[in-house]
Amino acid sequence: MAAFAFEDALLKLTSVQLPLGQILIIFGLGGVVFFAAVSFIRGEPLYTPDVISQPMRWRVLFEVIGRLFFILAIMLTPLSSATAILQATPIVVVAGAALFFGEKVGWRRWAAIVIGLIGVLFIIRPGTASFSPLSMLAVIGVFGLAGRDLASRAAPANLSFLLLGLYGFMSVIVAGILYAVFDASAFVWPTLTTSLYLSGTIAFGVIAYTALMVAMRTGEVSSVTPFRYSRLLFGIMLGVLLFNEQLDLPMLVGCLMIVLAGLFILWRSKPVQE
């Protein structure tokens, strides 16, 4: 989670000079090269028929939506608020699992889901003078990333995390190409400083994805998932230290509601509870 937060911060710094489409393409290429190289070294094939299965096609679509809109949110809104809204992703995943996979969710968890989503409203504050429509970019990103996670659960079990990473970063390239065509901004030769920022973005992105996948594959999901919320702490810290962002009471209340709701949902998800 610390690596994800540093990835976000460096990406925001990179966006000062480079257009988003260029950033996404280079970032995606860096991840593809890494996961393809590791797969080659380990003797794993880079393609199997399961890669184009329906769940994987949905995963690519949601990955493109989630990555594109969340990165737009990082670029155009405070890092701390975008990171805070992102913490609603596990809550949306639980709701989606109940609606689309028929998983049992009791009224207590539904209540926690509602509370978590109200926490998002506390952060974006629609209808007030402080509301920024750009905050909706992070909300769309949350639904995209939640859809990706749900599609990952439905993906064939024999696909390794290396293949998921490889095609996940390919999706980032697709998102970059689509946005570059839409935006029509000329690509820019990066300065040395921007190149270092971009290299750091790729390195932290690969580290974060690999660490998370290994943790989820080798540890108990119920034990690993709560640590996702530590990304909020790192994101707020970097937002304050690097970008001089200010925190206010409604945002802190919203963050607390989201985190407590998410942790309660995880606790109620244990088989002994329902």
C-alpha positions as CSV (number, residue, x, y, z in Angstrom):
1,M,0.0,0.0,0.0
2,A,2.9,2.3,0.7
3,A,4.3,1.6,-2.8
4,F,0.8,2.3,-4.4
5,A,0.8,5.7,-2.6
6,F,4.3,6.6,-3.8
7,E,3.2,5.5,-7.3
8,D,0.3,7.9,-7.1
9,A,2.4,10.8,-5.8
10,L,5.1,10.3,-8.5
11,L,2.5,10.1,-11.2
12,K,1.0,13.4,-10.0
13,L,4.5,15.0,-10.2
14,T,5.0,13.4,-13.7
15,S,1.8,14.9,-15.0
16,V,3.1,18.4,-14.5
17,Q,5.1,18.0,-17.7
18,L,3.8,15.0,-19.6
19,P,0.3,14.5,-21.0
20,L,-1.8,11.7,-19.5
21,G,-1.9,9.6,-22.6
22,Q,1.9,9.5,-22.8
23,I,2.2,8.7,-19.1
24,L,-0.2,5.8,-19.3
25,I,1.5,4.3,-22.4
26,I,5.0,4.5,-20.9
27,F,3.8,3.3,-17.5
28,G,2.0,0.3,-19.1
29,L,4.9,-0.6,-21.2
30,G,7.2,-0.6,-18.2
31,G,4.8,-3.0,-16.4
32,V,4.4,-5.2,-19.5
33,V,8.2,-5.6,-19.9
34,F,8.7,-6.5,-16.3
35,F,5.9,-9.1,-16.1
36,A,6.8,-10.6,-19.5
37,A,10.4,-10.9,-18.5
38,V,9.6,-12.6,-15.2
39,S,7.2,-15.0,-17.0
40,F,9.8,-15.8,-19.6
41,I,12.4,-16.5,-16.9
42,R,10.0,-18.8,-15.0
43,G,9.1,-20.6,-18.2
44,E,5.4,-19.5,-18.0
45,P,3.6,-18.9,-21.3
46,L,2.6,-15.4,-22.1
47,Y,-0.7,-16.5,-23.6
48,T,-3.3,-19.2,-22.9
49,P,-6.8,-19.4,-24.3
50,D,-8.2,-18.4,-20.9
51,V,-6.7,-14.9,-21.4
52,I,-9.5,-14.1,-23.8
53,S,-12.3,-15.7,-21.7
54,Q,-15.3,-13.5,-21.0
55,P,-14.3,-12.6,-17.4
56,M,-10.9,-11.5,-18.7
57,R,-12.5,-9.3,-21.4
58,W,-14.6,-7.7,-18.7
59,R,-11.5,-7.3,-16.5
60,V,-9.7,-5.4,-19.3
61,L,-12.7,-3.1,-19.8
62,F,-13.0,-2.3,-16.2
63,E,-9.2,-1.9,-15.8
64,V,-9.2,0.7,-18.6
65,I,-12.0,2.6,-17.0
66,G,-10.7,2.4,-13.4
67,R,-7.1,3.2,-14.2
68,L,-8.0,6.1,-16.6
69,F,-10.5,7.9,-14.3
70,F,-8.5,7.4,-11.1
71,I,-5.3,8.7,-12.6
72,L,-7.3,11.7,-14.0
73,A,-8.5,12.2,-10.4
74,I,-4.9,12.1,-9.1
75,M,-3.9,14.7,-11.7
76,L,-6.7,17.1,-11.3
77,T,-7.8,16.8,-7.6
78,P,-5.9,16.6,-4.3
79,L,-4.1,13.3,-3.8
80,S,-5.4,12.9,-0.3
81,S,-9.1,13.2,-1.4
82,A,-8.6,10.9,-4.4
83,T,-6.9,8.3,-2.2
84,A,-9.7,8.6,0.4
85,I,-12.4,8.0,-2.2
86,L,-10.5,5.0,-3.5
87,Q,-10.9,3.3,-0.1
88,A,-14.5,2.7,-1.0
89,T,-13.5,0.1,-3.6
90,P,-13.7,-2.9,-1.2
91,I,-17.1,-1.8,-0.1
92,V,-18.3,-1.6,-3.7
93,V,-16.8,-5.0,-4.4
94,V,-18.9,-6.5,-1.6
95,A,-22.0,-4.9,-2.9
96,G,-21.2,-6.1,-6.5
97,A,-20.5,-9.6,-5.3
98,A,-24.0,-9.7,-3.7
99,L,-25.7,-8.2,-6.7
100,F,-24.0,-10.1,-9.5
101,F,-22.6,-13.3,-7.9
102,G,-25.4,-13.9,-5.5
103,E,-23.1,-13.9,-2.4
104,K,-25.0,-13.7,0.9
105,V,-24.8,-10.2,2.5
106,G,-26.8,-9.7,5.6
107,W,-28.5,-6.4,6.6
108,R,-25.6,-5.4,8.9
109,R,-23.1,-5.5,6.0
110,W,-25.6,-3.7,3.7
111,A,-25.9,-1.0,6.4
112,A,-22.1,-0.8,6.5
113,I,-22.0,-0.4,2.7
114,V,-24.4,2.5,2.9
115,I,-22.4,4.1,5.7
116,G,-19.2,3.7,3.6
117,L,-20.8,5.3,0.6
118,I,-22.2,8.2,2.8
119,G,-18.5,8.6,3.9
120,V,-17.7,9.2,0.2
121,L,-20.3,11.9,0.1
122,F,-18.8,13.5,3.1
123,I,-15.5,13.8,1.2
124,I,-16.8,15.1,-2.1
125,R,-19.7,17.2,-0.5
126,P,-22.1,17.6,-3.4
127,G,-24.2,20.7,-3.3
128,T,-21.7,22.7,-1.2
129,A,-19.4,25.5,-2.2
130,S,-16.4,23.2,-1.7
131,F,-17.8,20.6,-4.1
132,S,-15.6,20.0,-7.2
133,P,-17.2,18.0,-10.1
134,L,-13.7,16.6,-10.7
135,S,-14.2,14.5,-7.6
136,M,-16.5,12.4,-9.6
137,L,-13.5,11.2,-11.6
138,A,-12.3,9.3,-8.5
139,V,-15.8,7.9,-8.0
140,I,-16.0,6.5,-11.5
141,G,-12.5,5.2,-11.0
142,V,-13.7,3.3,-7.9
143,F,-16.5,1.6,-9.8
144,G,-14.0,0.7,-12.6
145,L,-11.5,-0.8,-10.2
146,A,-14.2,-2.6,-8.2
147,G,-15.5,-4.1,-11.5
148,R,-11.9,-5.2,-12.3
149,D,-11.7,-6.9,-8.9
150,L,-15.0,-8.7,-9.4
151,A,-14.0,-9.8,-12.9
152,S,-10.7,-11.1,-11.4
153,R,-12.7,-13.3,-9.0
154,A,-14.5,-14.8,-12.0
155,A,-11.3,-15.2,-14.0
156,P,-10.0,-18.8,-14.6
157,A,-8.1,-19.9,-11.5
158,N,-5.2,-21.3,-13.5
159,L,-4.1,-17.7,-14.6
160,S,-1.1,-16.8,-12.6
161,F,-0.6,-13.3,-11.0
162,L,2.1,-12.8,-13.6
163,L,-0.4,-13.1,-16.4
164,L,-2.9,-11.0,-14.6
165,G,-0.2,-8.3,-14.2
166,L,0.9,-8.6,-17.8
167,Y,-2.6,-8.1,-19.2
168,G,-3.5,-5.6,-16.5
169,F,-0.6,-3.3,-17.7
170,M,-1.5,-4.0,-21.3
171,S,-4.9,-2.5,-20.4
172,V,-3.1,0.6,-19.1
173,I,-1.5,1.0,-22.6
174,V,-4.9,0.7,-24.2
175,A,-6.2,3.4,-21.8
176,G,-3.3,5.6,-22.7
177,I,-3.8,5.2,-26.5
178,L,-7.6,5.9,-26.2
179,Y,-7.0,9.0,-24.1
180,A,-4.2,10.2,-26.3
181,V,-6.5,10.0,-29.4
182,F,-9.2,11.8,-27.4
183,D,-7.0,14.5,-26.0
184,A,-4.8,15.0,-29.1
185,S,-2.0,16.5,-27.1
186,A,1.5,16.2,-28.6
187,F,3.9,13.9,-26.8
188,V,6.7,15.7,-24.9
189,W,10.3,14.7,-24.5
190,P,10.6,14.4,-20.7
191,T,13.2,16.3,-18.7
192,L,15.7,14.3,-16.5
193,T,13.6,15.1,-13.4
194,T,10.4,13.9,-15.1
195,S,12.1,10.8,-16.4
196,L,13.2,10.0,-12.8
197,Y,9.6,10.5,-11.6
198,L,8.2,8.3,-14.4
199,S,10.8,5.6,-13.7
200,G,9.9,5.7,-10.0
201,T,6.2,5.5,-10.9
202,I,6.8,2.3,-12.9
203,A,9.1,0.8,-10.2
204,F,6.6,1.5,-7.4
205,G,3.7,0.3,-9.5
206,V,5.3,-3.0,-10.3
207,I,6.4,-3.5,-6.6
208,A,3.0,-2.6,-5.3
209,Y,1.1,-4.9,-7.7
210,T,3.5,-7.8,-7.1
211,A,3.5,-7.5,-3.4
212,L,-0.3,-7.3,-3.2
213,M,-0.8,-10.3,-5.5
214,V,1.7,-12.4,-3.5
215,A,0.1,-11.4,-0.3
216,M,-3.4,-12.2,-1.5
217,R,-2.3,-15.6,-2.9
218,T,-0.2,-16.7,0.1
219,G,-2.1,-15.1,3.1
220,E,-5.6,-15.3,4.3
221,V,-7.7,-12.7,2.4
222,S,-9.4,-11.6,5.7
223,S,-6.0,-11.0,7.2
224,V,-4.5,-9.2,4.2
225,T,-7.4,-7.0,3.1
226,P,-7.6,-4.7,6.1
227,F,-4.1,-3.5,5.3
228,R,-5.4,-2.0,2.1
229,Y,-6.7,0.9,4.2
230,S,-3.1,1.8,5.2
231,R,-2.9,3.3,1.7
232,L,-5.1,6.1,3.0
233,L,-2.6,7.0,5.6
234,F,0.3,7.0,3.1
235,G,-1.7,9.0,0.6
236,I,-2.7,11.7,3.0
237,M,0.8,12.0,4.3
238,L,2.3,12.4,0.8
239,G,-0.5,14.8,-0.1
240,V,0.3,17.0,2.9
241,L,4.1,16.8,2.6
242,L,4.6,17.0,-1.2
243,F,1.6,19.1,-2.3
244,N,0.7,21.1,0.7
245,E,-2.8,19.8,0.8
246,Q,-5.1,20.7,3.7
247,L,-7.4,18.4,5.6
248,D,-10.7,19.5,7.0
249,L,-13.2,17.9,9.5
250,P,-15.7,16.6,6.9
251,M,-13.0,14.8,5.0
252,L,-11.6,13.2,8.1
253,V,-15.1,12.1,9.1
254,G,-15.7,10.7,5.7
255,C,-12.4,8.8,5.8
256,L,-13.2,7.4,9.2
257,M,-16.7,6.2,8.0
258,I,-15.2,4.5,5.0
259,V,-12.5,2.7,6.9
260,L,-14.7,1.6,9.8
261,A,-17.4,0.4,7.4
262,G,-14.9,-1.6,5.4
263,L,-13.3,-3.2,8.4
264,F,-16.8,-4.1,9.8
265,I,-17.7,-5.7,6.4
266,L,-14.5,-7.8,6.6
267,W,-15.3,-8.8,10.1
268,R,-18.8,-9.8,9.3
269,S,-17.5,-11.7,6.2
270,K,-16.0,-14.4,8.4
271,P,-18.1,-17.7,8.2
272,V,-18.7,-17.8,11.9
273,Q,-20.5,-14.4,11.7
274,E,-23.1,-15.2,9.0
